[in-house]
Amino acid sequence: MIWKSRRFLVAHLAMVVTGCSQAPAIDVMGSQFPAWLVCIVLGAVLTGCTHWLFIRRKLHLIFPFLTYPCLAAAYTFAIWLIFF
């Protein structure tokens, strides 16, 4: 019984301690922007660049309505993982 209560205490302590850090924010001319907002904007810009590359290479997509949102999400998550 003591083993279960220790495990329970350690699990709850780990969850409580993870919320102690501040949210990542980026300072832009004295104003704090959340990091996820910057990642979304950069993901959209990279998706636009990819679209331009596809047009330039004359690559026609079968499902562009699925491809571009997935590319935007992939770029956004990759930027978040790399920088934050």
C-alpha positions, -999 to +999 in steps of 0.1 A: +000+000+000+029+024+008+043+017-027+011+028-044+009+060-024+045+069-032+040+064-069+008+085-067+026+113-049+056+113-073+032+114-104+012+143-090+044+161-079+058+158-114+026+173-129+026+202-105+063+211-110+060+212-148+038+242-147+064+264-129+081+279-159+068+309-178+052+306-212+077+312-240+073+347-254+092+367-279+099+404-274+091+425-305+097+462-300+088+460-263+057+439-268+055+403-257+041+379-283+035+342-276+059+319-293+032+298-308+019+328-327+053+334-342+056+297-351+022+299-369+032+330-389+065+314-399+047+282-409+023+301-431+052+320-447+071+288-454+039+272-468+036+302-492+072+298-502+066+261-509+035+269-529+056+293-550+082+266-555+055+241-566+042+267-591+077+275-604+085+238-609+050+233-625+041+206-600+003+200-599-011+186-567-041+162-567-054+174-533-041+209-527-068+216-501-052+188-480-016+194-489-012+231-479-028+229-444-007+198-436+024+216-448+016+246-427+010+224-396+043+204-403+063+236-407+047+251-375+054+221-354+089+217-367+097+254-359+083+249-324+104+218-318+136+233-332+135+267-314+114+261-283 
